[in-house]
Amino acid sequence: MWRYIFIEEKRRKCANLNGDLTTMVEISRNMMMSTCNFTDCFKGFDKVGAVQCILGAETEDVLARLRVEFTNTTDYMGVDDFEGHLLINPHYLATGDFTDVYLDVIHELVHVKQFLEGKNSDKKQNYVERPLEIEAYQTAVHEARALGLDENRIFDYLDSDLINDQELAKLAQRLDVKIGVF
């Protein structure tokens, strides 16, 4: 019971989003280089409550040191397994829905934190059952709700060509995203 109360209190503190997302953060969508520093591509993320909750007191330092690599080897975004930097598909960055890109950055920053803590995902396990993926998706879904996205929009965010319909339904259920709620 106490753990639940603590988690809910932490979530309230982390959800400090008020107003239009595009006025809070700036994402450089058309990068013409192969790498950059996170803070050169993604401005204002150090002030986002969710990011502060993910990275804690080290938020500014981690973001200042975080490198971003633009590569076609990933469909969307990911974290390099060896160095812990962000991998971003430049086409997705340029053309993806702004809110989806934002939520994916939040999701991937959870993986950056996991990398810094020495946590590795078991690639043999089904993607939607990996504890590290569930943690990252939980954070992104919580942020989506803080932004005011309804359950259908959150479900659409979770939908990806990387998982099939059965896996999507399982992931949504695991994250308590209600399907067909208006």
N, C-alpha and C positions, 0 to 999 in steps of 0.2 A: 504494500500500500504506500509506504513512504517513497519507494523508488518511483512509483507512478506519479505521485504528486510532484516530485523533483523534476521528472521528465517533462511533465506538463508545464511547470513553471519555467523551465529552460526553454521550451518551445515558445511560450509567450514572449520571453525576452528576445528570442531569436527572430521573431516575426515582427520586425519593426517597419515593414513596408507600408507606406502611405503615399498615395499618389501614383502617377504614371511611371511605369518601369523605365521608359525611355528617357525620362528626365533624371533618373537616379544613377544609371550606368550608361557608359558609352562603349559600344563594341565596334572596333574597326573591321568592317566587313570585307574589304577588298585589299587584302595584304599582298604586296608585290615582292615579298622576300620569302626566303625559305625558313627563317627562324626570327623570333623577336622575344623580347622580355614580356612577360604577362602584362605588366603594368603599362606597356606601350600599346598593347592591343585591346586591353580590357580596363577601362578607367572607371573608378568609383566602386569597384568590387570590395575594396578594403573597408568601405563604409556600410556594406550590406550586412544586416544582422545575421543572416544564415551563414555567410562566409566567416564572420567573426566567431560564430558558434562552432563551426567546423575546425578552424585553425587556432582559435583561442588567442592567447597573448602574442603568439608568433605571427599573426595575420599579416601585418605589414612586411615583416622580414621574409616570410615564405613567398608572398606574392612578388616581392622585389627580386627574389632570386629565381623564381620559377621561369623556365624557358618554355616557349611554345614553338613547336615544329609543324610546319604546314606540309602535309603529305597526302598523297593519294592512296597510301597503303591502308588507310582506315576509311570506313564509309562515313562516319560522323566524327566522333571524338574518342579519345582514349588516353591512357597514361602509359608511357614507355616502361616496360617491365624492368629495365636495367638501370636507367637514370632517373626515372620518376618525373620526367617532364611531360607536358601536354602534347598530344598528337591531334591535329585538327585537319580535317579534309577542307581544303580551300574553297571548293565548290559549295559544300554544305554551309560553311561560314558565310559565303557571299549570298546564297539563295535561300537558306533555311529560315523558317519563321523566327522572328526575333525572340519571342518568348521561349520557343523550343531551344534555341541556341543558348539563351540565358540559363534555362533549367539544366541543360546539358553541362554547362560550365559548372554549375553548382554540384551536379552529380560527379563530375570528374575531379573537382576539388576535394570531395570526400575520398576519392581514390588516391589523390596526392597525399592526403593526410595518412591514409592507410599505408602507403608506400614508406612514408617517413617513419612510421611506427614499426616497420619491418613486416607488415602483414602481406601475405601473398594469396591470391585467389587460386582455388583448386580448379584448374581448367578442365579436369576430367568430369567435374560435376556439371549438371545441366545449368545453363546460364541463369535462368530465373530462380534457381534454388541455391545459388552461391550466397553465403552470408554477407560477403563484402558487397555484392551487387544489391542485395536487399537493403543494406544500410544506406548505400548511395541513392537508391530509388526512394527510400523512405524520406530522406532529406529533401530530395527534389519534389516529391509529392507534398510534403509539408510546406515547402516554399510556394508551390503552385497554389495551395489553398490560401496561404497568406496573401498572395496576389489577388485572390478573389476568383480564381478559375473554378468553374463548376465541375462536377464529377465527370460529365461527358467530355469536356475539354481535357481534363487530366487523363482520362482513358485514351483519348486521341494522342496525347503526348506519349503515353506508354507504348502505343502501337508503333511497331517498327518492322521493317522487312528483315530484321535480324532474328525475329522470333515468329513462330506460327500462331494461329488463332488460339489453340489450346494453351500454349505457353503464356500468351497474352492474358487469357482469362485467369490462369493460375497466378500470374504476377499481380493482376488487379485485385484478386481476392486476398492474396498475401498482404497487399498494401492497404486493404480495406477501401479500395476505390469501387464505388457502387456503379455498376453498369446500368445504363438506361435511366438514370436519375436526372431530372430536369430541374 
